[in-house]
Amino acid sequence: MQQLSQSWYRAGESVGFVPTMGALHRGHMTLVEKARRENDRVVVSIYVNPTQFGPKEDLNKYPRPRREDLALCRAAGVDAVFAPTSLYPEDFSTWVEETVQSKGRCAVSRPIHFRGVATVVLKLFNIVLPDRAYFGRKDAQQVDVIERMVRDLDVPVKVVPVETVRDADGLALSSRNRYLSPEERKRALAFPRLLRLASQQKQPEAWLRQALRRVVGIKLDYVELANGRLCAAVWVGTTRLIDNRPVRGKR
């Protein structure tokens, strides 16, 4: 992969990169489309990164529809798919840990998650050697962590956040949505609806906490205002969903 990227650079071509864990959907492909418009070459990585999963999380059942993913990439004009079997030697012992943006929000219930994210993303940057890397705003805290890591460690990559892509019913697109049963999907629609309403309130955090706790079939994980965005996570059955909205005038 490094040699391929270097050959593009020698030809004067720019490289855009979309890191994913596969199970690609329209949200991922929106990132690919933006990368395609802004770069000469586009690389997509597909790697279910074990170091960002906790011991009781869904690593083993995380969807891996490789054939469908590759077909989507071909149709979108992706130049290369980087899909390693493993990125970690057995005696791997070096970690990247951002210590400010990785606190609170999702880190409360997923304490090792962002260490795994920062480490694998830096590894992927070093392997793919992109000019620009594209990330969805749905994972707002992830974007914050990666932007800070890139700044602090002088990584020569421009991070390009892209706003959340939603289904027609308002639910943010996510690979984990496929875990929802039809009935759970109906209950989950209250989450983006209330988040949108909360973002317009004078006290959005308190309003959203109270509103979500009244919804039958939804269990609140957290609500937190961070970096101008109202961020929240909920459980619908055994599926954890995250979402966020910008809030004007808030930091």
C-alpha positions as CSV (number, residue, x, y, z in Angstrom):
1,M,0.0,0.0,0.0
2,Q,2.8,2.4,0.8
3,Q,4.5,1.7,-2.5
4,L,1.3,2.2,-4.4
5,S,0.7,5.6,-2.7
6,Q,4.3,6.6,-3.3
7,S,3.9,5.8,-7.0
8,W,0.9,8.1,-7.2
9,Y,2.9,10.9,-5.5
10,R,5.7,10.5,-8.0
11,A,3.1,10.9,-10.7
12,G,1.9,14.2,-9.1
13,E,-1.4,12.7,-7.9
14,S,-3.1,13.4,-4.6
15,V,-4.6,10.7,-2.4
16,G,-7.9,10.8,-0.5
17,F,-8.5,8.2,2.2
18,V,-11.7,6.8,3.8
19,P,-11.0,4.5,6.8
20,T,-13.8,2.1,7.5
21,M,-14.6,-1.1,9.4
22,G,-16.6,-2.3,6.4
23,A,-20.4,-3.0,6.3
24,L,-20.5,0.0,4.0
25,H,-23.6,2.1,3.6
26,R,-24.6,5.4,2.0
27,G,-22.9,7.4,4.7
28,H,-19.5,5.8,3.9
29,M,-20.2,6.2,0.2
30,T,-20.8,9.9,0.7
31,L,-17.3,10.2,2.2
32,V,-16.0,8.3,-0.8
33,E,-17.8,10.6,-3.2
34,K,-16.3,13.7,-1.5
35,A,-12.9,12.1,-1.6
36,R,-13.3,11.3,-5.3
37,R,-14.2,15.0,-6.1
38,E,-11.2,16.4,-4.1
39,N,-8.4,14.0,-5.0
40,D,-6.8,12.2,-7.9
41,R,-6.8,8.8,-6.2
42,V,-9.1,7.4,-3.5
43,V,-8.3,4.6,-1.0
44,V,-10.8,2.9,1.3
45,S,-9.6,0.7,4.2
46,I,-11.7,-2.1,5.5
47,Y,-10.5,-3.4,8.9
48,V,-12.5,-4.4,11.9
49,N,-10.1,-3.0,14.5
50,P,-10.0,-5.2,17.6
51,T,-8.3,-2.7,19.8
52,Q,-11.3,-0.3,19.9
53,F,-13.7,-3.0,21.2
54,G,-14.1,-3.7,24.8
55,P,-14.3,-7.3,26.2
56,K,-18.1,-7.4,26.2
57,E,-18.7,-5.5,22.9
58,D,-19.7,-6.8,19.5
59,L,-16.3,-7.5,17.8
60,N,-17.2,-11.1,16.9
61,K,-20.6,-10.3,15.5
62,Y,-19.7,-7.1,13.8
63,P,-21.0,-7.4,10.2
64,R,-18.3,-8.3,7.5
65,P,-20.1,-8.4,4.1
66,R,-16.8,-8.2,2.2
67,R,-18.2,-9.1,-1.3
68,E,-20.9,-6.4,-1.0
69,D,-18.3,-3.8,0.3
70,L,-15.9,-4.5,-2.6
71,A,-18.7,-4.1,-5.1
72,L,-19.7,-0.7,-3.7
73,C,-16.1,0.4,-3.9
74,R,-15.7,-0.7,-7.5
75,A,-19.0,1.1,-8.4
76,A,-17.8,4.3,-6.7
77,G,-14.5,4.3,-8.6
78,V,-12.3,3.6,-5.6
79,D,-8.7,3.1,-6.7
80,A,-7.6,0.7,-4.0
81,V,-9.1,-1.1,-1.1
82,F,-6.7,-1.8,1.8
83,A,-8.1,-4.8,3.8
84,P,-5.4,-6.3,6.0
85,T,-6.0,-9.4,8.0
86,S,-4.2,-7.9,11.1
87,L,-2.3,-4.7,11.8
88,Y,-0.8,-5.8,15.2
89,P,2.2,-8.1,15.8
90,E,1.7,-10.5,18.7
91,D,4.1,-8.5,20.8
92,F,2.6,-5.1,19.8
93,S,3.2,-2.6,22.7
94,T,2.9,1.0,21.3
95,W,-0.3,3.0,21.8
96,V,-1.5,6.5,20.8
97,E,-3.5,8.1,23.5
98,E,-5.1,11.5,23.2
99,T,-6.0,12.7,26.8
100,V,-8.5,15.6,26.4
101,Q,-11.0,15.0,23.6
102,S,-11.1,11.3,24.5
103,K,-12.6,12.0,27.9
104,G,-16.4,12.0,28.7
105,R,-19.1,11.1,26.1
106,C,-18.5,7.6,24.7
107,A,-15.4,7.1,26.7
108,V,-17.3,6.8,29.9
109,S,-18.8,3.4,28.9
110,R,-16.0,2.6,26.4
111,P,-12.8,3.4,28.3
112,I,-10.3,1.8,25.9
113,H,-12.1,2.8,22.7
114,F,-10.4,6.0,21.7
115,R,-6.9,4.6,22.4
116,G,-7.7,1.9,19.9
117,V,-9.1,4.4,17.4
118,A,-6.2,6.8,17.6
119,T,-3.6,4.0,17.3
120,V,-5.2,2.3,14.3
121,V,-5.9,5.6,12.5
122,L,-2.3,6.7,12.9
123,K,-1.1,3.3,11.7
124,L,-3.4,3.6,8.6
125,F,-2.2,7.1,7.9
126,N,1.4,5.8,7.9
127,I,0.4,3.0,5.6
128,V,-1.9,4.8,3.1
129,L,0.0,8.1,3.2
130,P,-3.0,10.2,2.3
131,D,-3.2,13.9,1.7
132,R,-6.7,14.0,3.0
133,A,-8.8,11.7,5.2
134,Y,-12.6,11.7,5.4
135,F,-14.6,11.0,8.6
136,G,-18.4,11.2,9.3
137,R,-19.6,13.8,11.9
138,K,-21.9,11.1,13.3
139,D,-18.9,9.9,15.3
140,A,-18.2,13.4,16.6
141,Q,-15.9,12.5,19.4
142,Q,-13.9,10.3,17.1
143,V,-13.4,13.3,14.8
144,D,-12.4,15.5,17.7
145,V,-9.8,12.9,18.9
146,I,-8.3,12.5,15.4
147,E,-8.2,16.2,14.7
148,R,-6.3,16.8,17.9
149,M,-4.0,13.8,17.3
150,V,-3.1,15.1,13.8
151,R,-2.5,18.6,15.2
152,D,-0.4,17.5,18.2
153,L,1.7,15.0,16.4
154,D,2.2,17.1,13.2
155,V,0.7,14.3,11.0
156,P,0.8,15.6,7.4
157,V,-2.9,14.7,6.7
158,K,-5.8,17.1,6.3
159,V,-8.8,15.7,8.3
160,V,-12.1,16.4,6.4
161,P,-15.2,16.0,8.5
162,V,-18.5,15.3,6.6
163,E,-21.9,15.9,8.1
164,T,-24.1,13.0,9.2
165,V,-26.0,11.2,6.5
166,R,-29.5,10.1,7.5
167,D,-32.2,7.8,6.2
168,A,-35.5,9.4,5.1
169,D,-36.9,8.7,8.6
170,G,-34.1,10.7,10.2
171,L,-32.1,7.9,11.7
172,A,-28.3,8.4,11.3
173,L,-26.8,5.8,9.0
174,S,-24.7,3.3,10.9
175,S,-23.5,-0.2,10.3
176,R,-25.0,-1.2,13.6
177,N,-28.6,-0.2,12.5
178,R,-28.8,-3.7,10.9
179,Y,-28.9,-5.1,14.4
180,L,-32.3,-3.4,15.0
181,S,-35.5,-5.4,14.6
182,P,-38.4,-3.7,12.8
183,E,-40.0,-2.8,16.1
184,E,-36.7,-1.5,17.6
185,R,-36.2,0.6,14.5
186,K,-39.5,2.3,15.1
187,R,-38.7,3.0,18.7
188,A,-35.2,4.3,17.7
189,L,-36.7,7.1,15.6
190,A,-37.5,9.1,18.7
191,F,-33.8,9.5,19.3
192,P,-32.9,11.7,16.2
193,R,-36.2,13.5,16.5
194,L,-35.7,14.5,20.2
195,L,-32.0,15.4,19.5
196,R,-33.1,17.8,16.8
197,L,-35.6,19.5,19.0
198,A,-33.1,19.6,21.9
199,S,-30.6,21.4,19.8
200,Q,-33.0,24.3,19.6
201,Q,-33.6,24.7,23.3
202,K,-31.9,27.1,25.7
203,Q,-30.7,24.2,27.9
204,P,-30.3,21.4,25.4
205,E,-28.5,18.9,27.6
206,A,-31.1,18.9,30.4
207,W,-34.0,19.0,27.9
208,L,-32.7,16.0,26.0
209,R,-31.9,13.9,29.1
210,Q,-35.4,14.4,30.4
211,A,-37.1,13.8,27.0
212,L,-35.1,10.6,26.3
213,R,-35.8,9.1,29.8
214,R,-39.5,9.4,29.1
215,V,-39.3,7.3,25.9
216,V,-40.4,3.6,26.4
217,G,-37.9,1.2,24.8
218,I,-34.9,3.6,24.9
219,K,-32.2,3.5,27.6
220,L,-30.1,6.6,27.9
221,D,-26.3,6.2,27.9
222,Y,-25.2,9.8,28.0
223,V,-26.0,13.4,26.8
224,E,-23.1,15.9,26.6
225,L,-22.5,19.2,25.0
226,A,-19.0,19.3,23.5
227,N,-17.3,21.5,21.0
228,G,-20.5,23.1,19.9
229,R,-22.4,19.8,19.3
230,L,-25.0,18.1,21.4
231,C,-23.9,14.5,21.6
232,A,-25.8,11.5,22.9
233,A,-25.9,7.7,23.0
234,V,-28.8,5.4,23.7
235,W,-29.5,1.7,23.9
236,V,-32.4,0.3,21.9
237,G,-32.6,-3.3,22.9
238,T,-29.0,-4.6,22.7
239,T,-28.0,-2.0,20.1
240,R,-26.1,1.2,21.1
241,L,-26.8,4.2,18.8
242,I,-24.9,7.5,18.8
243,D,-25.9,10.8,17.2
244,N,-25.2,14.5,17.5
245,R,-26.4,17.9,16.3
246,P,-24.7,21.3,16.2
247,V,-25.9,23.8,18.7
248,R,-25.5,27.5,17.9
249,G,-23.8,29.7,20.4
250,K,-22.6,26.7,22.5
251,R,-19.1,25.5,23.2
